Amino acid sequence: MRAYVSIWRLRFINGMQYRAAALAGMATQLFFGFVFIMIFAAFYKDGGDSAPISLQNLITYVWLQQIFLSFIMLWFRDNEIFSMITSGNIAYELCRPMGLYPFWYVKLLAQRVSNAVLRCFPILTIVFLLPEPYRLSVPPDWSTLALFIVTLLLGLLVVVAISMLIYISVFWTMSPVGSILMISVAGEFLAGMIIPVPLMPDWLQKIAYALPFRWTTDFPFRVYSGHIPREEALIGIAIQIGWIAALATFGLWLMSRALRNVVVQGG
């Protein structure tokens, strides 16, 4: 366990060095936040009063999406891992006295957290100071905030577990392009990052609820605004834990299959 903690700490410190990239990312995220909010504001102005989620909750949803983008985006990737698999340098990873799946999992987790830490606090400060209706609202009470933090962190673990499946798939495809495109495009849509899940048709909402993607984005962000009541949030937390266990178990099994047949430099 100490080895994994050390890996997490080193990758976190390494990720905190990219401050210029974080500044550029913040500007981009603020820009897209305003664009999405203006689109939804225009929609609500022309007959959106009967929508299943209020405009203020939707604005909060959009800002949380931008603030914690590093936690929820599926197209976030570590090219070093892809390179090791395709070049044969995976042999060096297999020499380490630790499991490859937890090693990569901790590594990816630290990268996402460091990326989010650099960006989230400045963006939070800005969006809390914006005029209405663009301002980020606060949670209804402290217990809702606590539930949000729990659901957000569990959602992060789900995202990393899904991302691990992309990396493992490259053992067979030898190219990450297809896996990233298929899982990222479908996953981010069903997570509610393009259209919030409450605004989707009923048949599409049923698909979103049956897959793990929605539990990474839509669920924690609607818990924050109080749109999802506490009782439903507690049930959702149990579902998130179930998805983490299922995805990690499947990932470990898939990794063992991949390593059983891996070819390193022709051998």
VONU-451964 format. One record per atom (N, C-alpha, C, O): residue in one letter; x, y, z. Coordinates in steps of 0.02 Angstrom, whole numbers, padded with zeros to 5 digits, always signed. Layout:
! residues N
AXYZ/...
***
This chain:
! residues 267
M+00041-00060+00000/M+00000+00000+00000/M+00043+00064+00000/M+00027+00113-00033/R+00099+00062+00038/R+00143+00120+00040/R+00171+00137-00029/R+00181+00195-00045/A+00184+00085-00069/A+00210+00096-00137/A+00160+00135-00179/A+00178+00181-00215/Y+00096+00116-00174/Y+00044+00150-00213/Y+00034+00222-00189/Y+00022+00267-00230/V+00039+00233-00124/V+00034+00301-00097/V+00092+00344-00123/V+00082+00402-00141/S+00151+00316-00125/S+00209+00352-00151/S+00201+00369-00225/S+00217+00424-00246/I+00174+00321-00263/I+00162+00333-00335/I+00111+00390-00343/I+00121+00434-00385/W+00058+00387-00304/W+00007+00439-00308/W+00037+00508-00293/W+00024+00556-00328/R+00078+00512-00240/R+00107+00575-00220/R+00154+00602-00274/R+00153+00662-00290/L+00196+00559-00303/L+00243+00581-00354/L+00207+00605-00417/L+00225+00656-00446/R+00156+00568-00438/R+00119+00588-00498/R+00079+00652-00486/R+00071+00693-00531/F+00054+00660-00425/F+00017+00721-00407/F+00064+00781-00410/F+00046+00833-00439/I+00123+00775-00380/I+00171+00830-00380/I+00193+00847-00452/I+00201+00905-00470/N+00204+00795-00491/N+00223+00805-00561/N+00168+00842-00600/N+00183+00886-00639/G+00105+00823-00587/G+00050+00855-00622/G+00041+00928-00602/G+00014+00967-00642/M+00061+00946-00543/M+00054+01015-00519/M+00103+01063-00552/M+00099+01124-00541/Q+00150+01038-00591/Q+00200+01081-00624/Q+00172+01117-00685/Q+00201+01167-00707/Y+00118+01092-00713/Y+00094+01119-00778/Y+00046+01177-00767/Y-00014+01171-00782/R+00071+01233-00740/R+00029+01290-00722/R+00007+01330-00784/R-00049+01354-00786/A+00050+01336-00833/A+00032+01373-00894/A-00025+01338-00931/A-00071+01371-00955/A-00021+01272-00935/A-00074+01233-00967/A-00139+01241-00928/A-00193+01243-00957/A-00133+01245-00862/A-00193+01253-00820/A-00226+01321-00833/A-00287+01325-00836/L-00186+01373-00841/L-00214+01440-00855/L-00251+01441-00922/L-00305+01469-00928/A-00220+01410-00972/A-00252+01406-01038/A-00317+01366-01033/A-00367+01383-01064/G-00315+01311-00994/G-00374+01270-00985/G-00430+01307-00950/G-00488+01299-00967/M-00413+01348-00900/M-00463+01387-00864/M-00499+01435-00910/M-00561+01442-00907/A-00461+01469-00952/A-00491+01517-00999/A-00539+01481-01046/A-00594+01506-01060/T-00519+01423-01070/T-00562+01383-01115/T-00625+01360-01080/T-00679+01363-01108/Q-00618+01337-01018/Q-00676+01311-00981/Q-00725+01366-00964/Q-00786+01356-00967/L-00700+01425-00947/L-00745+01482-00934/L-00782+01502-00997/L-00842+01517-00995/F-00746+01503-01053/F-00778+01521-01117/F-00835+01472-01134/F-00891+01493-01148/F-00820+01407-01131/F-00872+01358-01147/F-00929+01358-01097/F-00986+01345-01114/G-00913+01374-01034/G-00966+01379-00984/G-01015+01433-01002/G-01076+01422-00999/F-00990+01492-01022/F-01034+01547-01042/F-01074+01529-01104/F-01133+01545-01109/V-01042+01495-01152/V-01077+01476-01214/V-01136+01430-01199/V-01191+01441-01223/F-01123+01377-01159/F-01177+01330-01142/F-01233+01364-01103/F-01292+01351-01115/I-01215+01408-01057/I-01266+01442-01017/I-01309+01488-01060/I-01370+01490-01051/M-01279+01522-01107/M-01317+01566-01152/M-01364+01526-01196/M-01420+01547-01211/I-01342+01467-01218/I-01385+01424-01259/I-01445+01401-01218/I-01502+01404-01242/F-01433+01377-01158/F-01488+01354-01115/F-01533+01411-01094/F-01594+01402-01088/A-01505+01471-01081/A-01545+01528-01062/A-01593+01547-01119/A-01651+01564-01106/A-01568+01544-01181/A-01612+01558-01239/A-01667+01506-01245/A-01724+01522-01262/F-01650+01443-01232/F-01700+01389-01234/F-01755+01400-01182/F-01814+01392-01197/Y-01735+01418-01121/Y-01784+01428-01068/Y-01826+01491-01079/Y-01884+01495-01058/K-01797+01542-01112/K-01834+01603-01125/K-01891+01591-01174/K-01943+01624-01171/D-01881+01544-01220/D-01932+01529-01271/D-01969+01465-01255/D-01974+01420-01298/G-01997+01460-01196/G-02041+01404-01180/G-02010+01349-01140/G-02033+01292-01143/G-01957+01363-01102/G-01926+01311-01062/G-01951+01308-00990/G-01921+01274-00948/D-02006+01344-00976/D-02031+01347-00907/D-02054+01279-00881/D-02052+01266-00821/S-02077+01236-00926/S-02102+01170-00905/S-02047+01117-00905/S-02062+01058-00897/A-01985+01137-00913/A-01929+01089-00914/A-01923+01056-00846/A-01940+01086-00795/P-01898+00993-00843/P-01893+00956-00781/P-01838+00979-00734/P-01831+00952-00679/I-01799+01029-00754/I-01747+01056-00711/I-01745+01132-00722/I-01749+01155-00779/S-01740+01170-00668/S-01743+01243-00673/S-01680+01271-00706/S-01628+01237-00709/L-01685+01332-00732/L-01628+01363-00764/L-01571+01373-00715/L-01513+01363-00733/Q-01586+01393-00653/Q-01533+01404-00604/Q-01496+01339-00589/Q-01435+01338-00583/N-01533+01284-00582/N-01501+01219-00571/N-01459+01199-00632/N-01406+01168-00624/L-01483+01216-00690/L-01446+01200-00752/L-01382+01240-00757/L-01331+01214-00779/I-01384+01304-00737/I-01324+01345-00737/I-01273+01317-00688/I-01213+01314-00703/T-01296+01296-00629/T-01252+01264-00580/T-01222+01200-00610/T-01162+01187-00601/Y-01262+01162-00644/Y-01241+01099-00677/Y-01185+01113-00726/Y-01135+01077-00727/V-01192+01166-00767/V-01142+01183-00818/V-01077+01205-00785/V-01023+01184-00806/W-01082+01247-00734/W-01020+01272-00702/W-00983+01215-00666/W-00922+01212-00669/L-01019+01171-00633/L-00986+01114-00600/L-00952+01070-00652/L-00899+01042-00639/Q-00983+01064-00709/Q-00953+01025-00764/Q-00886+01054-00784/Q-00838+01017-00795/Q-00882+01120-00789/Q-00819+01153-00809/Q-00768+01153-00752/Q-00708+01145-00764/I-00791+01162-00690/I-00746+01165-00633/I-00711+01097-00623/I-00651+01095-00610/F-00749+01043-00629/F-00722+00977-00616/F-00714+00936-00681/F-00721+00875-00681/L-00698+00971-00735/L-00691+00938-00800/L-00638+00883-00798/L-00647+00831-00829/S-00584+00894-00762/S-00531+00843-00758/S-00554+00780-00723/S-00526+00726-00734/F-00605+00786-00681/F-00632+00728-00646/F-00676+00685-00691/F-00679+00624-00683/I-00709+00717-00739/I-00763+00682-00774/I-00749+00668-00848/I-00784+00627-00878/M-00699+00701-00878/M-00690+00692-00951/M-00657+00625-00966/M-00607+00606-00936/L-00687+00589-01013/L-00662+00523-01031/L-00606+00527-01083/L-00569+00479-01093/W-00599+00585-01117/W-00546+00590-01167/W-00479+00611-01135/W-00430+00618-01171/F-00477+00621-01070/F-00414+00633-01034/F-00373+00569-01038/F-00397+00516-01019/R-00310+00574-01061/R-00272+00513-01071/R-00198+00522-01054/R-00172+00578-01054/D-00166+00466-01039/D-00094+00465-01025/D-00060+00432-01084/D-00061+00371-01091/N-00030+00472-01128/N+00001+00445-01188/N+00061+00401-01173/N+00081+00359-01214/E+00090+00409-01113/E+00147+00368-01094/E+00127+00295-01088/E+00164+00250-01108/I+00068+00282-01060/I+00044+00213-01054/I+00031+00184-01123/I+00050+00127-01137/F-00002+00222-01167/F-00015+00198-01234/F+00050+00181-01270/F+00055+00130-01305/S+00100+00224-01262/S+00164+00214-01295/S+00198+00150-01270/S+00228+00113-01309/M+00194+00138-01204/M+00226+00079-01177/M+00195+00015-01204/M+00230-00034-01217/I+00129+00015-01213/I+00095-00045-01238/I+00114-00057-01311/I+00130-00114-01329/T+00112-00005-01351/T+00123-00014-01423/T+00196-00023-01441/T+00212-00054-01493/S+00242+00003-01400/S+00314-00002-01416/S+00347-00064-01387/S+00402-00081-01407/G+00314-00098-01340/G+00344-00156-01308/G+00378-00140-01242/G+00402-00185-01208/N+00380-00076-01224/N+00411-00056-01161/N+00369-00075-01100/N+00388-00061-01043/I+00312-00105-01113/I+00271-00131-01058/I+00310-00182-01017/I+00293-00195-00959/A+00362-00211-01046/A+00404-00259-01010/A+00434-00229-00947/A+00440-00263-00896/Y+00451-00164-00949/Y+00479-00131-00890/Y+00426-00125-00835/Y+00442-00131-00776/E+00364-00114-00855/E+00310-00109-00806/E+00298-00176-00772/E+00282-00179-00712/L+00305-00230-00810/L+00292-00297-00783/L+00346-00319-00734/L+00337-00366-00696/C+00403-00285-00735/C+00456-00302-00688/C+00446-00270-00619/C+00480-00288-00571/R+00399-00225-00614/R+00387-00192-00550/R+00355-00241-00501/R+00314-00282-00521/P+00374-00238-00436/P+00345-00284-00386/P+00277-00262-00362/P+00265-00256-00302/M+00231-00250-00409/M+00163-00228-00391/M+00117-00244-00450/M+00140-00254-00506/G+00053-00246-00435/G+00004-00261-00487/G+00000-00204-00538/G+00001-00146-00519/L-00005-00221-00601/L-00007-00171-00654/L-00071-00130-00652/L-00071-00070-00663/Y-00128-00164-00640/Y-00192-00129-00639/Y-00195-00076-00584/Y-00209-00018-00600/P-00182-00093-00521/P-00183-00040-00469/P-00130+00013-00479/P-00141+00071-00462/F-00072-00006-00508/F-00019+00043-00521/F-00043+00096-00570/F-00036+00156-00557/W-00072+00074-00626/W-00098+00122-00675/W-00158+00160-00647/W-00165+00220-00661/Y-00200+00127-00610/Y-00259+00159-00582/Y-00239+00218-00538/Y-00266+00273-00545/V-00192+00206-00492/V-00169+00259-00446/V-00136+00316-00485/V-00145+00375-00469/K-00098+00298-00535/K-00064+00347-00577/K-00114+00393-00612/K-00106+00454-00612/L-00165+00364-00642/L-00216+00403-00677/L-00257+00445-00629/L-00275+00502-00645/L-00271+00418-00571/L-00308+00454-00520/L-00271+00517-00498/L-00300+00571-00492/A-00206+00510-00486/A-00165+00567-00465/A-00162+00621-00518/A-00164+00681-00503/Q-00157+00601-00581/Q-00155+00649-00636/Q-00219+00690-00640/Q-00216+00751-00650/R-00275+00658-00632/R-00339+00693-00635/R-00347+00741-00576/R-00369+00798-00584/V-00329+00718-00516/V-00336+00760-00457/V-00291+00822-00462/V-00313+00877-00447/S-00228+00813-00482/S-00183+00870-00487/S-00207+00920-00539/S-00203+00980-00529/N-00232+00894-00595/N-00259+00937-00647/N-00319+00977-00622/N-00325+01037-00637/A-00362+00945-00583/A-00421+00979-00557/A-00403+01031-00504/A-00433+01085-00502/V-00355+01015-00461/V-00335+01061-00407/V-00308+01127-00437/V-00323+01181-00411/L-00270+01122-00491/L-00242+01182-00522/L-00297+01228-00550/L-00289+01289-00551/R-00352+01198-00572/R-00403+01237-00608/R-00465+01254-00567/R-00493+01308-00576/C-00486+01209-00523/C-00553+01216-00494/C-00559+01277-00448/C-00610+01312-00451/F-00509+01291-00407/F-00517+01346-00358/F-00520+01415-00391/F-00561+01455-00372/P-00476+01430-00441/P-00484+01495-00476/P-00551+01501-00512/P-00582+01554-00510/I-00573+01447-00545/I-00638+01451-00580/I-00695+01459-00530/I-00742+01497-00542/L-00691+01423-00474/L-00742+01430-00421/L-00748+01502-00398/L-00802+01529-00390/T-00691+01533-00386/T-00691+01603-00363/T-00724+01649-00413/T-00763+01692-00395/I-00709+01638-00476/I-00736+01682-00529/I-00812+01672-00535/I-00849+01721-00536/V-00835+01610-00539/V-00906+01598-00552/V-00950+01614-00491/V-01010+01626-00499/F-00921+01615-00431/F-00960+01636-00373/F-00969+01712-00371/F-01015+01737-00337/L-00926+01749-00407/L-00930+01822-00408/L-00967+01850-00468/L-00975+01911-00474/L-00989+01807-00513/L-01024+01830-00573/L-01094+01858-00554/L-01122+01838-00504/P-01120+01903-00596/P-01188+01929-00584/P-01240+01876-00602/P-01225+01828-00638/E-01300+01884-00577/E-01355+01840-00597/E-01372+01851-00670/E-01365+01907-00693/P-01394+01801-00707/P-01407+01732-00686/P-01347+01685-00695/P-01354+01624-00691/Y-01287+01714-00708/Y-01229+01673-00724/Y-01192+01646-00663/Y-01146+01606-00670/R-01211+01668-00604/R-01175+01649-00544/R-01189+01577-00525/R-01244+01551-00534/L-01137+01544-00498/L-01146+01477-00471/L-01181+01481-00403/L-01158+01518-00359/S-01235+01445-00395/S-01272+01446-00332/S-01238+01399-00282/S-01201+01354-00301/V-01252+01410-00218/V-01224+01367-00165/V-01273+01310-00151/V-01332+01317-00166/P-01250+01255-00122/P-01295+01200-00105/P-01347+01223-00053/P-01334+01270-00016/P-01404+01190-00050/P-01457+01210-00003/P-01434+01208+00070/P-01456+01249+00110/D-01391+01160+00089/D-01368+01155+00158/D-01303+01115+00160/D-01279+01090+00108/W-01274+01110+00219/W-01209+01077+00227/W-01212+01002+00213/W-01165+00973+00186/S-01268+00971+00232/S-01274+00898+00220/S-01275+00883+00145/S-01248+00833+00123/T-01307+00928+00106/T-01307+00919+00033/T-01237+00927+00005/T-01217+00890-00040/L-01199+00975+00032/L-01130+00984+00010/L-01088+00922+00026/L-01048+00900-00015/A-01098+00893+00085/A-01061+00833+00103/A-01078+00775+00057/A-01034+00737+00036/L-01143+00767+00041/L-01164+00715-00006/L-01133+00726-00075/L-01112+00678-00108/F-01130+00789-00096/F-01100+00805-00161/F-01027+00784-00163/F-01005+00754-00212/I-00989+00800-00111/I-00917+00783-00109/I-00908+00707-00114/I-00864+00683-00150/V-00950+00670-00078/V-00945+00596-00079/V-00961+00570-00149/V-00924+00529-00176/T-01015+00595-00178/T-01036+00571-00245/T-00986+00592-00299/T-00975+00554-00346/L-00956+00651-00291/L-00907+00674-00340/L-00845+00629-00339/L-00819+00609-00391/L-00820+00613-00279/L-00761+00572-00273/L-00774+00500-00296/L-00731+00469-00328/L-00833+00474-00280/L-00850+00407-00305/L-00857+00408-00381/L-00837+00360-00415/G-00885+00462-00409/G-00889+00469-00481/G-00821+00470-00513/G-00812+00443-00568/L-00772+00502-00480/L-00704+00503-00506/L-00675+00432-00509/L-00642+00415-00558/L-00688+00391-00459/L-00664+00322-00459/L-00696+00282-00515/L-00664+00239-00545/V-00760+00297-00529/V-00795+00263-00585/V-00762+00283-00651/V-00751+00241-00694/V-00748+00348-00660/V-00717+00373-00722/V-00649+00339-00734/V-00635+00318-00790/V-00608+00335-00682/V-00542+00304-00690/V-00550+00230-00707/V-00512+00203-00748/A-00598+00196-00676/A-00610+00125-00692/A-00631+00116-00764/A-00610+00068-00797/I-00672+00162-00790/I-00692+00159-00861/I-00631+00173-00905/I-00621+00139-00956/S-00591+00223-00886/S-00532+00240-00925/S-00483+00181-00929/S-00451+00171-00980/M-00478+00143-00875/M-00434+00085-00875/M-00452+00036-00930/M-00408+00004-00958/L-00516+00030-00945/L-00538-00016-00997/L-00513+00007-01066/L-00498-00034-01109/I-00507+00073-01075/I-00480+00100-01138/I-00407+00079-01145/I-00386+00057-01199/Y-00368+00087-01091/Y-00297+00070-01094/Y-00288-00005-01106/Y-00246-00026-01146/I-00327-00046-01072/I-00321-00118-01079/I-00338-00141-01150/I-00308-00187-01176/S-00387-00107-01181/S-00408-00127-01248/S-00351-00120-01299/S-00351-00154-01350/V-00303-00075-01285/V-00249-00064-01333/V-00202-00124-01337/V-00165-00130-01386/F-00204-00169-01288/F-00165-00231-01293/F-00187-00271-01354/F-00148-00308-01383/W-00250-00265-01373/W-00276-00301-01432/W-00277-00258-01495/W-00260-00282-01549/T-00297-00194-01488/T-00305-00152-01548/T-00239-00121-01571/T-00231-00105-01629/M-00191-00112-01523/M-00127-00079-01537/M-00135-00007-01560/M-00088+00022-01586/S-00193+00022-01550/S-00205+00093-01564/S-00260+00117-01517/S-00312+00085-01511/P-00249+00173-01483/P-00300+00198-01437/P-00355+00238-01470/P-00405+00254-01437/V-00348+00255-01533/V-00394+00302-01566/V-00466+00277-01564/V-00511+00314-01543/G-00477+00215-01585/G-00545+00189-01589/G-00578+00185-01521/G-00635+00206-01514/S-00543+00160-01471/S-00571+00152-01404/S-00588+00220-01374/S-00641+00228-01344/I-00543+00269-01382/I-00555+00335-01354/I-00616+00367-01386/I-00659+00395-01352/L-00620+00362-01453/L-00676+00393-01488/L-00743+00361-01469/L-00791+00397-01453/M-00745+00295-01469/M-00809+00261-01455/M-00832+00273-01383/M-00889+00292-01371/I-00787+00261-01336/I-00807+00266-01265/I-00816+00339-01245/I-00863+00354-01208/S-00773+00383-01267/S-00778+00453-01247/S-00840+00487-01275/S-00876+00521-01238/V-00853+00478-01339/V-00911+00510-01370/V-00976+00484-01339/V-01019+00523-01317/A-00983+00418-01338/A-01044+00389-01310/A-01049+00402-01235/A-01102+00419-01210/G-00992+00394-01199/G-00993+00402-01127/G-01009+00473-01105/G-01049+00482-01058/E-00979+00523-01136/E-00991+00591-01116/E-01062+00614-01133/E-01091+00654-01097/F-01090+00588-01187/F-01160+00605-01203/F-01207+00575-01151/F-01251+00609-01125/L-01197+00511-01135/L-01241+00477-01087/L-01228+00499-01015/L-01270+00488-00971/A-01171+00531-01003/A-01158+00559-00937/A-01194+00625-00926/A-01199+00649-00869/G-01219+00655-00980/G-01255+00718-00974/G-01210+00779-00987/G-01229+00834-00969/M-01153+00769-01018/M-01107+00824-01029/M-01125+00866-01090/M-01103+00923-01097/I-01166+00839-01135/I-01190+00877-01193/I-01260+00902-01180/I-01274+00962-01185/I-01305+00857-01163/I-01373+00873-01143/I-01384+00844-01074/I-01377+00784-01065/P-01401+00884-01024/P-01414+00856-00957/P-01466+00801-00960/P-01515+00805-00997/V-01456+00749-00922/V-01499+00689-00925/V-01573+00706-00915/V-01614+00677-00949/P-01593+00753-00870/P-01664+00768-00863/P-01696+00796-00926/P-01757+00793-00933/L-01657+00824-00971/L-01684+00852-01033/L-01686+00801-01090/L-01711+00816-01144/M-01661+00741-01078/M-01663+00689-01129/M-01732+00657-01133/M-01770+00661-01084/P-01750+00626-01190/P-01813+00589-01194/P-01814+00532-01143/P-01761+00508-01122/D-01873+00510-01124/D-01880+00458-01072/D-01842+00394-01091/D-01809+00364-01049/W-01847+00373-01154/W-01814+00310-01175/W-01739+00316-01170/W-01705+00267-01154/L-01712+00376-01183/L-01640+00386-01178/L-01617+00391-01105/L-01563+00370-01088/Q-01660+00420-01064/Q-01644+00423-00992/Q-01637+00353-00962/Q-01595+00342-00920/K-01680+00307-00985/K-01676+00238-00959/K-01609+00206-00977/K-01580+00169-00937/I-01584+00220-01037/I-01519+00194-01057/I-01464+00226-01014/I-01418+00191-00991/A-01469+00292-01003/A-01418+00327-00964/A-01416+00301-00892/A-01362+00295-00863/Y-01474+00286-00864/Y-01477+00261-00795/Y-01449+00190-00789/Y-01425+00170-00736/A-01451+00152-00843/A-01428+00083-00841/A-01353+00075-00851/A-01326+00022-00839/L-01320+00129-00872/L-01248+00126-00886/L-01209+00167-00833/L-01239+00208-00799/P-01144+00157-00827/P-01107+00190-00773/P-01092+00264-00785/P-01076+00299-00737/F-01098+00288-00846/F-01075+00356-00862/F-01113+00410-00825/F-01084+00459-00802/R-01178+00401-00819/R-01219+00452-00787/R-01200+00463-00714/R-01210+00518-00687/W-01173+00412-00682/W-01156+00416-00611/W-01092+00455-00599/W-01074+00467-00541/T-01057+00475-00652/T-00996+00513-00645/T-01007+00588-00649/T-00968+00627-00623/T-01061+00609-00681/T-01072+00680-00695/T-01141+00704-00674/T-01148+00745-00629/D-01192+00678-00707/D-01260+00700-00694/D-01280+00691-00621/D-01309+00736-00591/F-01265+00633-00593/F-01286+00618-00524/F-01255+00665-00473/F-01293+00697-00436/P-01188+00671-00468/P-01161+00716-00417/P-01180+00789-00426/P-01189+00824-00377/F-01185+00812-00488/F-01199+00883-00500/F-01272+00900-00481/F-01285+00955-00457/R-01318+00854-00491/R-01387+00867-00470/R-01396+00856-00395/R-01443+00884-00366/V-01353+00817-00364/V-01353+00812-00291/V-01332+00880-00262/V-01362+00902-00212/Y-01283+00912-00291/Y-01258+00977-00268/Y-01314+01029-00264/Y-01321+01065-00215/S-01355+01033-00316/S-01408+01084-00319/S-01470+01065-00281/S-01516+01105-00274/G-01472+01003-00255/G-01532+00980-00219/G-01586+00954-00265/G-01641+00937-00241/H-01572+00949-00330/H-01622+00923-00377/H-01635+00849-00365/H-01690+00824-00378/I-01584+00814-00339/I-01593+00744-00317/I-01598+00744-00241/I-01551+00765-00208/P-01653+00721-00213/P-01661+00722-00139/P-01612+00676-00104/P-01582+00632-00136/R-01605+00685-00039/R-01554+00648-00001/R-01565+00573-00003/R-01517+00535-00010/E-01627+00551+00004/E-01641+00479+00004/E-01619+00447-00061/E-01588+00394-00062/E-01635+00481-00117/E-01614+00455-00182/E-01538+00459-00190/E-01508+00416-00222/A-01507+00510-00160/A-01434+00517-00164/A-01399+00460-00127/A-01349+00435-00151/L-01426+00439-00071/L-01396+00384-00033/L-01401+00318-00073/L-01354+00278-00072/I-01458+00308-00106/I-01465+00249-00149/I-01415+00253-00207/I-01384+00203-00226/G-01407+00313-00235/G-01360+00323-00290/G-01288+00309-00269/G-01249+00283-00309/I-01271+00327-00208/I-01203+00314-00183/I-01190+00238-00182/I-01136+00216-00200/A-01240+00200-00160/A-01233+00127-00160/A-01224+00101-00231/A-01185+00054-00243/I-01259+00130-00279/I-01252+00109-00349/I-01183+00127-00376/I-01152+00088-00412/Q-01158+00186-00357/Q-01090+00205-00378/Q-01038+00155-00352/Q-00994+00134-00389/I-01044+00136-00289/I-00997+00088-00260/I-01002+00021-00297/I-00951-00011-00310/G-01063+00001-00315/G-01072-00060-00353/G-01038-00057-00421/G-01007-00105-00443/W-01044+00001-00455/W-01012+00009-00520/W-00936+00008-00514/W-00902-00021-00556/I-00909+00039-00462/I-00836+00038-00451/I-00812-00034-00443/I-00763-00054-00474/A-00847-00072-00401/A-00828-00142-00390/A-00833-00183-00454/A-00788-00222-00469/A-00888-00174-00491/A-00898-00212-00553/A-00846-00195-00606/A-00818-00240-00637/L-00834-00130-00616/L-00786-00109-00668/L-00715-00129-00650/L-00676-00150-00693/A-00697-00123-00585/A-00629-00142-00564/A-00619-00217-00571/A-00566-00239-00592/T-00670-00256-00553/T-00665-00329-00559/T-00657-00349-00632/T-00615-00391-00649/F-00699-00319-00674/F-00694-00334-00746/F-00627-00312-00774/F-00597-00347-00815/G-00603-00253-00752/G-00538-00228-00776/G-00480-00273-00756/G-00435-00285-00796/L-00482-00298-00694/L-00429-00343-00671/L-00429-00408-00711/L-00377-00434-00729/W-00490-00434-00724/W-00495-00496-00764/W-00470-00484-00835/W-00434-00525-00863/L-00489-00427-00864/L-00469-00412-00933/L-00394-00401-00937/L-00361-00420-00985/M-00366-00369-00886/M-00293-00357-00884/M-00256-00424-00880/M-00205-00433-00914/S-00280-00470-00839/S-00247-00536-00834/S-00248-00573-00901/S-00200-00606-00919/R-00305-00567-00937/R-00310-00598-01003/R-00261-00566-01051/R-00228-00600-01091/A-00256-00499-01048/A-00211-00463-01094/A-00138-00481-01081/A-00100-00492-01128/L-00119-00483-01018/L-00049-00497-01001/L-00030-00570-01015/L+00028-00585-01026/R-00080-00614-01015/R-00067-00684-01030/R-00044-00694-01102/R-00006-00739-01118/N-00069-00650-01146/N-00054-00657-01218/N-00011-00600-01245/N-00002-00594-01306/V+00016-00558-01201/V+00053-00500-01225/V+00117-00523-01260/V+00150-00571-01239/V+00134-00487-01313/V+00196-00499-01350/V+00242-00440-01342/V+00222-00384-01358/V+00303-00451-01317/V+00350-00397-01306/V+00410-00405-01352/V+00449-00452-01344/Q+00416-00361-01400/Q+00472-00361-01447/Q+00481-00430-01480/Q+00537-00456-01485/G+00426-00457-01501/G+00428-00521-01538/G+00432-00582-01494/G+00429-00638-01520/G+00438-00574-01428/G+00446-00633-01385/G+00388-00646-01340/G+00389-00694-01302/
***
